[in-house]
């Protein structure tokens, strides 16, 4: 099979530079948010991004590499949504089942937190690094979307739908394991009194209790769904996907830089979650390990060996199917809701 070749006018280092910019410009972002409302600044950035993406979509020529993979993506996307809805109820039920939910139960000892506090007294730079607000789930989401849409700029020799199919499949599989973990053993929340702050009293009947998990409670975090971190699992997908599918020339001036930065930001974000008492360190370690394992097991969904064939110069553009454009528009709309709401 002939290898994919990027055009000379679009060097493959472009994706790397974009990812580095996303994670290294937090000061500018904070200043922007200070001068304009948060929702307005997000809308401004989002509108500019959507305009650029859709202008490239309308000029995209290789639809034959994408369209056949859309049904498989939709199947896994549907399974992921079903799992997330199920998980939403389980997050409530594990908190409701905690027999000590109304008591002020102290958090468990976390040796990583103790170690960071000790070292930070002697190395102030570590304290600055751990608490740096440089990366959130939104940044990792943007990194994933950038990888998928980078096919528009010939940055990777793969299908964007193929890459995202493996991403959503890994989310569905890893979070099923997450449900089994936090429903099996109930750990006390690192922040005592969590239940009283976040949830209503448990209804008397079983039906009302279960129904509450899918009507009133929202899936933005619970109290005892700790092992393992759902956010940590999602963060892990960005460096895994870039490591698997993005290999530009140029060494540290190319894909190595952005991939290494993604792993570094994953470590930093995980440490910050522990230090801010959102999770225990074991939750973050297992999030990386389990997600990585699921990503490896599901390589068959879209193997990196399935590189796209080179198109001959002057080849006519493929026909664009309107329903595929509709799927892309729906995906961008869902991402927009997450980004504007800041809930990722």
SULQUI-V242052 format. One record per residue. N is the residue number from 0. NEAR is the number of other C-alpha atoms within 10 Angstrom. Layout:
n->N near->NEAR
n->N near->NEAR
//
This chain:
n->0 near->8
n->1 near->9
n->2 near->11
n->3 near->15
n->4 near->15
n->5 near->17
n->6 near->11
n->7 near->7
n->8 near->7
n->9 near->11
n->10 near->15
n->11 near->24
n->12 near->22
n->13 near->16
n->14 near->25
n->15 near->26
n->16 near->15
n->17 near->15
n->18 near->23
n->19 near->17
n->20 near->12
n->21 near->16
n->22 near->20
n->23 near->14
n->24 near->11
n->25 near->15
n->26 near->11
n->27 near->10
n->28 near->15
n->29 near->14
n->30 near->10
n->31 near->15
n->32 near->15
n->33 near->11
n->34 near->9
n->35 near->12
n->36 near->10
n->37 near->16
n->38 near->13
n->39 near->13
n->40 near->17
n->41 near->20
n->42 near->15
n->43 near->11
n->44 near->12
n->45 near->17
n->46 near->13
n->47 near->11
n->48 near->12
n->49 near->15
n->50 near->11
n->51 near->11
n->52 near->17
n->53 near->15
n->54 near->12
n->55 near->15
n->56 near->18
n->57 near->11
n->58 near->11
n->59 near->17
n->60 near->16
n->61 near->18
n->62 near->16
n->63 near->14
n->64 near->16
n->65 near->16
n->66 near->17
n->67 near->13
n->68 near->17
n->69 near->18
n->70 near->13
n->71 near->15
n->72 near->21
n->73 near->15
n->74 near->13
n->75 near->21
n->76 near->20
n->77 near->15
n->78 near->16
n->79 near->21
n->80 near->14
n->81 near->12
n->82 near->17
n->83 near->17
n->84 near->14
n->85 near->15
n->86 near->20
n->87 near->20
n->88 near->20
n->89 near->22
n->90 near->24
n->91 near->27
n->92 near->20
n->93 near->20
n->94 near->26
n->95 near->22
n->96 near->13
n->97 near->16
n->98 near->9
n->99 near->14
n->100 near->19
n->101 near->13
n->102 near->12
n->103 near->15
n->104 near->15
n->105 near->12
n->106 near->14
n->107 near->11
n->108 near->10
n->109 near->16
n->110 near->12
n->111 near->15
n->112 near->17
n->113 near->12
n->114 near->10
n->115 near->16
n->116 near->15
n->117 near->11
n->118 near->13
n->119 near->16
n->120 near->11
n->121 near->10
n->122 near->12
n->123 near->10
n->124 near->11
n->125 near->15
n->126 near->16
n->127 near->11
n->128 near->15
n->129 near->22
n->130 near->15
n->131 near->13
n->132 near->15
n->133 near->19
n->134 near->19
n->135 near->17
n->136 near->19
n->137 near->17
n->138 near->20
n->139 near->24
n->140 near->19
n->141 near->18
n->142 near->26
n->143 near->23
n->144 near->18
n->145 near->19
n->146 near->25
n->147 near->22
n->148 near->20
n->149 near->21
n->150 near->21
n->151 near->22
n->152 near->19
n->153 near->19
n->154 near->25
n->155 near->25
n->156 near->21
n->157 near->26
n->158 near->26
n->159 near->21
n->160 near->24
n->161 near->22
n->162 near->24
n->163 near->22
n->164 near->23
n->165 near->26
n->166 near->25
n->167 near->21
n->168 near->22
n->169 near->28
n->170 near->25
n->171 near->22
n->172 near->19
n->173 near->22
n->174 near->24
n->175 near->16
n->176 near->15
n->177 near->25
n->178 near->22
n->179 near->13
n->180 near->15
n->181 near->21
n->182 near->19
n->183 near->11
n->184 near->14
n->185 near->19
n->186 near->19
n->187 near->22
n->188 near->25
n->189 near->23
n->190 near->16
n->191 near->18
n->192 near->18
n->193 near->20
n->194 near->23
n->195 near->14
n->196 near->9
n->197 near->12
n->198 near->15
n->199 near->12
n->200 near->10
n->201 near->16
n->202 near->13
n->203 near->8
n->204 near->8
n->205 near->10
n->206 near->9
n->207 near->11
n->208 near->17
n->209 near->17
n->210 near->13
n->211 near->18
n->212 near->21
n->213 near->17
n->214 near->10
n->215 near->11
n->216 near->18
n->217 near->15
n->218 near->17
n->219 near->9
n->220 near->17
n->221 near->21
n->222 near->28
n->223 near->26
n->224 near->28
n->225 near->27
n->226 near->26
n->227 near->28
n->228 near->27
n->229 near->20
n->230 near->17
n->231 near->23
n->232 near->26
n->233 near->22
n->234 near->30
n->235 near->24
n->236 near->26
n->237 near->25
n->238 near->21
n->239 near->21
n->240 near->20
n->241 near->25
n->242 near->17
n->243 near->16
n->244 near->21
n->245 near->25
n->246 near->19
n->247 near->20
n->248 near->13
n->249 near->12
n->250 near->11
n->251 near->14
n->252 near->13
n->253 near->20
n->254 near->25
n->255 near->20
n->256 near->17
n->257 near->26
n->258 near->24
n->259 near->16
n->260 near->18
n->261 near->27
n->262 near->17
n->263 near->13
n->264 near->22
n->265 near->26
n->266 near->19
n->267 near->18
n->268 near->25
n->269 near->26
n->270 near->22
n->271 near->22
n->272 near->21
n->273 near->20
n->274 near->21
n->275 near->15
n->276 near->17
n->277 near->18
n->278 near->26
n->279 near->28
n->280 near->23
n->281 near->16
n->282 near->23
n->283 near->26
n->284 near->17
n->285 near->17
n->286 near->26
n->287 near->22
n->288 near->14
n->289 near->20
n->290 near->26
n->291 near->18
n->292 near->13
n->293 near->19
n->294 near->24
n->295 near->14
n->296 near->12
n->297 near->16
n->298 near->15
n->299 near->11
n->300 near->18
n->301 near->19
n->302 near->16
n->303 near->16
n->304 near->11
n->305 near->12
n->306 near->17
n->307 near->17
n->308 near->14
n->309 near->13
n->310 near->13
n->311 near->7
n->312 near->6
n->313 near->6
n->314 near->9
n->315 near->10
n->316 near->12
n->317 near->12
n->318 near->12
n->319 near->18
n->320 near->11
n->321 near->9
n->322 near->11
n->323 near->16
n->324 near->15
n->325 near->11
n->326 near->13
n->327 near->16
n->328 near->14
n->329 near->12
n->330 near->12
n->331 near->16
n->332 near->13
n->333 near->11
n->334 near->18
n->335 near->17
n->336 near->13
n->337 near->14
n->338 near->21
n->339 near->19
n->340 near->12
n->341 near->14
n->342 near->12
n->343 near->17
//
